[in-house]
Amino acid sequence: QVQLVESGGGLVQAGGSLRLSCAASGSIFRINSMAWFRQVPGKQRELVAHITSGGTTNYADSVRGRFTISRDNAKNAVYLQMSSLKPEDTAVYYCNAQIFDRFKTNSWWGQGTQVTVSS
């Protein structure tokens, strides 16, 4: 079993910044890619940012230039630095990790953390 625990969400004014963290623990041999998704009620979960094990990153057009994804492989952690936040960034943010446990690779999700941006 694997657990992903997120932290760092909250309420912030438009233009402000927040940093989300997500740490993985459990039966981990290797973590491949890690990512952040977000979801608002009534809409599909969408990819916000993605980072490979080698550090290659990719971003949704809506956040490129404002958000930065990073990871600390020694800590099995992924981070999302969010700047110049907009009300439309309000959502529940989920981290995701593709984790190899010596037998197979599974996709794991965190419990989600609420980010609310007020105008």
Summary of the structure (lengths in Angstrom):
residues: 119
radius of gyration: 13.9
end to end distance: 40.3
largest distance: 47.6
contacts: 358
relative contact order: 0.32
helix: 5%
strand: 61%
